[in-house]
Amino acid sequence: MINCGVVGATGLVGETMIKVLQDRSFPSVSFHPFASDRSEGKVVRYRNIDYPVEVLRPETINKGMILFGATSANIAKNWVPMCIAKEAVVIDNSSAFRMDPDVLLVVPEVNGHLITGKENIIANPNCSTIQLAVALNPLAQLGRIEWISVSTYQAVSGAGTPALEELKRQQNGTLPANTADSIHENIITSIGPPDTGGYCGEEVKLMNETCKIIGMDFPIFAATARVPVRTGHTEAVVVKFDNPVQSNEATRLFAESPGVTVSESGASPLDVEDTDIVIVDRIRNNPRDPSVLQFWVLADNLRKGAALNAVQIAELYINMI
Ligand SMILES: NC(=O)c1ccc[n+]([C@@H]2O[C@H](COP(=O)([O-])OP(=O)(O)OC[C@H]3O[C@@H](n4cnc5c(N)ncnc54)[C@H](OP(=O)(O)O)[C@@H]3O)[C@@H](O)[C@H]2O)c1
C-alpha cells in the first residue's frame, strides 16, 4: 500500500517516470505529481486519472510515502531534506546526494542487494553511468580490471526539456544554429564547463559514480560529448584486464547478465529509444593486446538511464519493507 509522488513530474524524466510506473503496475494506492509553481494548474494523467500538478508542501508529505525526484540538483537540495524530515523515502535522480558516503547509489543489477528497506534516500546514478555499470558488472568474472576508457555520444534529452526544445528549434530553423554551443549538426565535447583539471562535470560523474557503484577503484578515462540525437546514449568502452580475455567468453557473460541484450550488428540509439534494454554491441578483442576488450553500450537515457532504474530501486526497496 504505497503512497507515491513524482517531484518534477512535468519534466522529461518525470514524464517518463509516470509511464514506467504505469508500465510496471507499480503498487501505489495514491499518486501526487509535483513541479514548480509555473506548472500549477497543469494536469498529469496517471492510470487514466487526471491529477492536478501540485507545489510540494510539507502537509502533503506523509510517513512512508515514496517520492521519485526528477528535479535539478539545486532544487533537490531544497526539497529532499524536508521530505526526509517527514519520514518519506526519496529516490532521487539528481546529482545532489549521489557521492554522499551515507547514501546508497544503486543500479539494481549491480548493487541492488545493498538495499535494506531502512533507507530514507537512495540516489539514482547519472544516465551515462547506469548503462556503463550494467555492462561492466559481469566482466569482473574475466579477471581484475586495470583501467577503463569510455567515450560517450550523449543524446540531447539527457540535458532536459530546454535542451530538447533548443534542438527542435534549431532543426526547424526558428533558432540560429551557428555558434560553437549549438547542438544541431554539431558535437559539443564538454558537457558542462571543464574544471581546473580539465574534466567536465559529466566526466567527473561518470568516473566517480561508476567506482562507487561497482565498489572498486580503478582509473576511468572518460570523454563525454553531446551529439544531436534525440534520445539514447551511446558509449565506446575499452576495458584493460590484468590477464588475456576471450571476447566470446565476454559475449557469453553479457548474454547471461540481467538487463543486457547482446548485438553484433552495429546498434544505434534508435534501437534503444523507448525500450528498457541495455545493448552491448560489437564485443571484440584488441588484436595486439589480448588483455583488452572493446565494445559499445547503448541505452535509453530517460528509461534505464533514469526513470526505469529509479522504479526498479523502489521495487527492491518495497520488497525489503
Ligand atoms: N534527462 C535525462 O536523461 C536524465 C537522466 C538521468 C538523470 N537526470 C536528472 O534528472 C533530473 C531531471 O532531469 P530532466 O531531464 O527531467 O529535466 P527537465 O526536463 O528540465 O525537468 C525538470 C523538472 O523539475 C521541475 N522543477 C523545477 N523547479 C522546481 C521546483 N522548485 N519544485 C519542484 N519541481 C521543480 C520542473 O517543473 P516545471 O515544469 O514546473 O518547471 C520539471 O518538472 C535532473 O537532475 C537531471 O540531471 C536526467
The ligand as an SDF file (V2000), in Angstrom:
LIG
                    3D

 48 52  0  0  0  0  0  0  0  0999 V2000
   17.2400   13.7150  -18.8830 N   0  0  0  0  0  0  0  0  0  0  0  0
   17.9260   12.6270  -18.5750 C   0  0  0  0  0  0  0  0  0  0  0  0
   18.1940   11.7620  -19.4440 O   0  0  0  0  0  0  0  0  0  0  0  0
   18.3780   12.3820  -17.1600 C   0  0  0  0  0  0  0  0  0  0  0  0
   18.9430   11.1490  -16.8500 C   0  0  0  0  0  0  0  0  0  0  0  0
   19.3740   10.9080  -15.5380 C   0  0  0  0  0  0  0  0  0  0  0  0
   19.2140   11.8930  -14.5740 C   0  0  0  0  0  0  0  0  0  0  0  0
   18.6590   13.0850  -14.9200 N   0  0  0  0  0  0  0  0  0  0  0  0
   18.4870   14.0860  -13.8600 C   0  0  0  0  0  0  0  0  0  0  0  0
   17.0900   14.1260  -13.5680 O   0  0  0  0  0  0  0  0  0  0  0  0
   16.7140   15.4540  -13.1860 C   0  0  0  0  0  0  0  0  0  0  0  0
   15.5730   15.9390  -14.0740 C   0  0  0  0  0  0  0  0  0  0  0  0
   16.0220   15.9950  -15.4190 O   0  0  0  0  0  0  0  0  0  0  0  0
   15.0500   16.2980  -16.6450 P   0  0  0  0  0  0  0  0  0  0  0  0
   15.8550   15.9830  -17.8520 O   0  0  0  0  0  0  0  0  0  0  0  0
   13.7250   15.6470  -16.4660 O   0  0  0  0  0  0  0  0  0  0  0  0
   14.8600   17.9060  -16.5120 O   0  0  0  0  0  0  0  0  0  0  0  0
   13.6550   18.8190  -17.0570 P   0  0  0  0  0  0  0  0  0  0  0  0
   13.0210   18.1990  -18.2450 O   0  0  0  0  0  0  0  0  0  0  0  0
   14.2350   20.1810  -17.2150 O   0  0  0  0  0  0  0  0  0  0  0  0
   12.5870   18.8140  -15.8540 O   0  0  0  0  0  0  0  0  0  0  0  0
   12.8260   19.4780  -14.6350 C   0  0  0  0  0  0  0  0  0  0  0  0
   11.6320   19.3040  -13.7200 C   0  0  0  0  0  0  0  0  0  0  0  0
   11.9340   19.9440  -12.4720 O   0  0  0  0  0  0  0  0  0  0  0  0
   10.7690   20.6990  -12.1210 C   0  0  0  0  0  0  0  0  0  0  0  0
   11.0680   21.7860  -11.1890 N   0  0  0  0  0  0  0  0  0  0  0  0
   11.7590   22.9270  -11.4410 C   0  0  0  0  0  0  0  0  0  0  0  0
   11.7510   23.7000  -10.3370 N   0  0  0  0  0  0  0  0  0  0  0  0
   11.0410   23.0410   -9.3940 C   0  0  0  0  0  0  0  0  0  0  0  0
   10.6810   23.3210   -8.0430 C   0  0  0  0  0  0  0  0  0  0  0  0
   11.0450   24.4550   -7.4370 N   0  0  0  0  0  0  0  0  0  0  0  0
    9.9520   22.3820   -7.3630 N   0  0  0  0  0  0  0  0  0  0  0  0
    9.5640   21.2360   -7.9520 C   0  0  0  0  0  0  0  0  0  0  0  0
    9.8670   20.9210   -9.2390 N   0  0  0  0  0  0  0  0  0  0  0  0
   10.6090   21.8070   -9.9280 C   0  0  0  0  0  0  0  0  0  0  0  0
   10.2560   21.2140  -13.4430 C   0  0  0  0  0  0  0  0  0  0  0  0
    8.9400   21.6900  -13.2720 O   0  0  0  0  0  0  0  0  0  0  0  0
    8.3380   22.8760  -14.2140 P   0  0  0  0  0  0  0  0  0  0  0  0
    7.9040   22.1810  -15.4730 O   0  0  0  0  0  0  0  0  0  0  0  0
    7.2130   23.3900  -13.4050 O   0  0  0  0  0  0  0  0  0  0  0  0
    9.4510   23.8610  -14.4330 O   0  0  0  0  0  0  0  0  0  0  0  0
   10.3410   19.9390  -14.2510 C   0  0  0  0  0  0  0  0  0  0  0  0
    9.2430   19.1030  -13.9720 O   0  0  0  0  0  0  0  0  0  0  0  0
   17.9950   16.3060  -13.2830 C   0  0  0  0  0  0  0  0  0  0  0  0
   18.6270   16.3450  -12.0220 O   0  0  0  0  0  0  0  0  0  0  0  0
   18.8450   15.5160  -14.2530 C   0  0  0  0  0  0  0  0  0  0  0  0
   20.2300   15.7480  -14.0920 O   0  0  0  0  0  0  0  0  0  0  0  0
   18.2380   13.3630  -16.1820 C   0  0  0  0  0  0  0  0  0  0  0  0
  1  2  1  0
  2  3  2  0
  2  4  1  0
  4  5  1  0
  4 48  2  0
  5  6  2  0
  6  7  1  0
  7  8  2  0
  8  9  1  0
  8 48  1  0
  9 10  1  0
  9 46  1  0
 10 11  1  0
 11 12  1  0
 11 44  1  0
 12 13  1  0
 13 14  1  0
 14 15  2  0
 14 16  1  0
 14 17  1  0
 17 18  1  0
 18 19  2  0
 18 20  1  0
 18 21  1  0
 21 22  1  0
 22 23  1  0
 23 24  1  0
 23 42  1  0
 24 25  1  0
 25 26  1  0
 25 36  1  0
 26 27  1  0
 26 35  1  0
 27 28  2  0
 28 29  1  0
 29 30  1  0
 29 35  2  0
 30 31  1  0
 30 32  2  0
 32 33  1  0
 33 34  2  0
 34 35  1  0
 36 37  1  0
 36 42  1  0
 37 38  1  0
 38 39  2  0
 38 40  1  0
 38 41  1  0
 42 43  1  0
 44 45  1  0
 44 46  1  0
 46 47  1  0
M  CHG  2   8   1  16  -1
M  END
$$$$
